[in-house]
Amino acid sequence: MMRSKREQIANDTQARAVRRQTPELSAYHWTGADAHQDDVRDISSTGVFLLTGETWVPGEIVSLTLQRRGPLEGDLERRVRVQARTVRRDPTGVGLSFVFPEGMDLRLSESPFMEESARFEPEDILREFRLAEAIAFLERLAPEAAPQLRPLMREGLSNFRMASAAEIALRAERILALEQDAERMRALPDLVLHAIESGSWADTDLMIQHWAGMLATTCTIDGQDSSNSQLISLLGQMTAAHMRLLKTACERGTKYYAGSDRLAARSIRLSARELMDTTGSRDLIRIHRDLEYLADLGLLTVTVRSVSFSPMQGTDIAATNLGLQLFARSSGHRGSVPAFYHMPTQKALELDSVRLEATNGSATSAIA
């Protein structure tokens, strides 16, 4: 017999309120400049009970930082910050109810990180908090993608890919937080889904950071910008070694205009040793293939220097306009690409040229 909607909601609420023991989990809170650490007795998707002597009054909002017991973590990935409202207290401590941002739906009991156990490990709890925060952020960016985002993030990815996708979203949120209109930023649903699904394969911090930058620069006030579409596809075909090579070419090559507002970079020469140091690999044949691959993608121009069948002696590489665009956007730069490389716009250069000609003309007239 099919359950009524009211029964379903009641059962879901009951499941979400199931509390479990949390050995080694603690919560920091601040009183002025002083940080206090309290042990967590148990936690659920709706609240937490702290073993504390604090005398918070019912209804008081408290900022908590949850992490594994020990010194306050400096790594943002190893702690989460949450708001909670005091609900009750007894001689052992205080019970609090979480106050989440709109759209955040914490589901500890259903999390793929959790095992069927009466106890939660601190890292599992933190991962689930981060996943819930990431989903809420992505659904705010692209509300139309919500029916696909939630199943993708909770069921469609492996635990490893899910953690990478969540980290990309949270870093993108921090990048956007620096913008004046951060809360109004939106993005095309297809691009958000593409960035999250492709970016979830990222297996290094470097690539996670570049995916976060790409996601952040996909967002605009009107949410209709599709200019990152090609760049997202290209980034999805790159590894950390590819990105290190592109980064080196973009940062070290002298930039110039190869046409109207079309930026390019001059070649830089890298020895075999420099190529190995850049990529972190000693396999010169593999590095050679990576360079050819980047050239095939249109991100670099490459001139290999080798002798017969001996190992590669070195190469000249230069970032193309497309490569410069990809590196700037994936670095989280939202302005013009020339500005990222500290280059004046072509229009500004033309105005300077006109002014210089006018000045030289005036000087010639004065001499005559």
MOQUIVEN-V329867 format. One record per helix or strand. SS is the DSSP state (H for helix, E for strand). FROM is the first residue (numbers start at 0). TO is the last residue. If there is no record, write none. Layout:
ss-><SS,SS>
from-><FROM,FROM>
to-><TO,TO>
This chain:
ss-><H,E,E,E,E,E,H,E,E,H,E,H,H,H,H,E,H,H,E,H,H,E,E,E,H,H,E,E,H,H,H>
from-><4,19,24,33,46,60,75,78,92,107,118,121,142,158,181,185,188,204,219,228,239,254,262,267,271,283,299,313,320,336,345>
to-><15,20,30,42,50,67,77,89,98,109,118,140,155,175,183,185,198,216,219,234,251,256,264,270,278,295,304,318,329,339,366>
